[in-house]
Amino acid sequence: MNSGIKNYYNDIIKMCEVYISLKSRCEMDSPATEQEISEWENKIGNPLPSDYKEWLGMTKHLRIDGGFLELFPPVGTIGDEKICVGSVIGDGDDYYFHFRNNQFYREFDGEIEFFDSFTDLLDDFYCELEMRADSKYGDKWLKVYDKLFPDE
């Protein structure tokens, strides 16, 4: 197991607890089964990267703040060179995995930001999560975080 993926999962869960304490919604689906992952790979006609499969093995769909931030199962069809794996704001700012380049990236309005791994994508996702908390709650979210997790 990639400890980086598990660490991000734990950190994101903590932020979800903060959001929920501030009366926002965070929804997390159950882990994906090996059969579901295999079916997704068959549907898109390509194997999924192991770190992304590890994430799906912890939760197959994560929705934060009513869908402001999402990570989800692969969206694509057989022969697609890329699959969508998440979104920010739900307005076309999306996370993808491109099979030919074997790379995760974020695309919005023609601008592309490449990541070296799914862990790097999770880092970007977590930064968006904190920026959303800052813009929506100001310093209040930090106080809630400190109260929920005083040893950090």
C-alpha positions in Angstrom: 0.0 0.0 0.0 1.2 3.5 -0.9 1.4 5.3 2.4 1.1 8.7 0.5 -2.4 7.7 -0.8 -3.5 6.5 2.7 -2.1 9.7 4.3 -4.0 11.9 1.8 -7.1 9.8 2.4 -6.8 10.4 6.2 -6.1 14.1 5.8 -9.1 14.5 3.5 -11.3 12.6 5.9 -10.3 15.1 8.6 -11.2 18.0 6.4 -14.5 16.4 5.8 -15.1 16.3 9.5 -14.4 20.0 9.6 -16.8 20.7 6.8 -19.5 18.6 8.4 -18.9 20.5 11.7 -19.5 23.7 9.8 -22.8 22.4 8.4 -21.5 21.5 5.0 -21.9 18.1 3.3 -19.3 15.5 2.7 -20.3 12.2 1.2 -18.1 9.2 0.8 -19.1 6.0 -0.9 -18.0 2.6 0.1 -14.7 1.2 -1.2 -14.7 -0.2 -4.7 -14.5 -4.0 -5.0 -11.9 -5.7 -7.2 -14.8 -6.7 -9.5 -15.9 -3.1 -9.9 -12.4 -2.0 -10.7 -12.0 -4.8 -13.2 -15.4 -3.8 -14.8 -14.3 -0.2 -15.1 -11.0 -1.3 -16.7 -12.9 -3.4 -19.2 -15.3 -0.6 -19.9 -12.6 1.9 -20.8 -10.3 -0.7 -22.4 -7.3 0.2 -20.3 -5.8 -0.7 -17.0 -6.0 1.9 -14.2 -2.9 3.1 -12.5 -2.2 1.2 -9.2 -2.3 4.3 -7.0 -5.7 5.3 -8.4 -6.9 1.8 -7.8 -5.7 2.0 -4.3 -7.7 5.2 -3.8 -10.8 3.5 -5.3 -10.2 0.7 -2.8 -10.8 3.2 0.0 -13.7 5.1 -1.6 -15.2 5.0 -5.0 -16.8 8.4 -4.9 -16.1 11.4 -2.7 -18.3 14.5 -2.8 -17.3 17.5 -0.7 -19.4 20.6 -0.1 -22.3 19.5 -2.2 -20.1 18.5 -5.1 -17.8 21.5 -5.1 -14.9 19.0 -5.0 -15.3 15.4 -6.2 -13.2 12.3 -6.9 -15.0 9.5 -8.6 -14.7 6.2 -10.6 -13.3 6.5 -14.1 -15.6 8.2 -16.6 -14.8 7.2 -20.2 -15.4 4.6 -22.9 -13.4 2.0 -24.7 -10.8 3.6 -26.9 -10.7 6.9 -25.0 -7.2 8.2 -24.4 -8.3 9.8 -21.2 -10.7 9.3 -18.3 -12.1 11.8 -16.0 -11.5 11.0 -12.3 -12.6 14.1 -10.5 -13.8 17.7 -10.7 -13.5 21.1 -9.0 -16.5 23.4 -8.8 -18.3 21.2 -11.4 -17.8 23.8 -14.2 -15.4 22.0 -16.4 -12.4 22.2 -14.1 -11.6 18.5 -14.1 -9.0 15.9 -13.2 -8.0 13.3 -15.9 -5.8 10.4 -16.5 -4.3 10.1 -20.0 -3.4 6.6 -21.0 -1.0 7.4 -23.8 1.1 9.7 -21.7 0.5 7.7 -18.5 -0.1 10.9 -16.7 -2.7 12.5 -14.4 -3.6 16.2 -15.1 -6.0 19.0 -14.4 -7.7 20.9 -17.2 -9.7 24.1 -17.2 -10.3 26.5 -20.0 -7.6 24.9 -22.1 -5.0 25.2 -19.4 -3.4 22.0 -18.4 -1.5 21.2 -15.2 0.3 17.8 -15.2 1.0 15.7 -12.1 3.7 13.1 -11.7 1.3 10.8 -9.9 -2.1 10.3 -8.4 -0.6 11.4 -5.1 0.4 14.7 -6.6 -3.2 15.0 -7.9 -4.4 14.4 -4.3 -2.1 17.2 -3.1 -3.7 19.6 -5.6 -7.2 18.3 -4.5 -6.3 18.9 -0.8 -5.0 22.4 -1.5 -8.4 23.2 -3.3 -10.1 21.8 -0.2 -8.3 24.2 2.1 -8.7 27.1 -0.3 -12.5 26.4 -0.4 -12.6 26.3 3.4 -10.7 29.6 3.6 -13.0 31.4 1.1 -16.2 30.0 2.6 -15.4 30.0 6.4 -12.3 32.3 6.8 -10.3 31.4 9.9 -13.3 29.7 11.5 -12.4 26.4 9.8 -8.9 26.5 11.3 -10.4 26.8 14.8 -12.7 23.9 14.2 -9.8 21.8 12.9 -7.7 22.6 16.0 -10.6 21.7 18.2 -11.3 18.4 16.4 -7.6 17.5 16.1 -5.7 19.2 19.0 -2.6 17.0 18.7 -1.7 18.1 15.2 
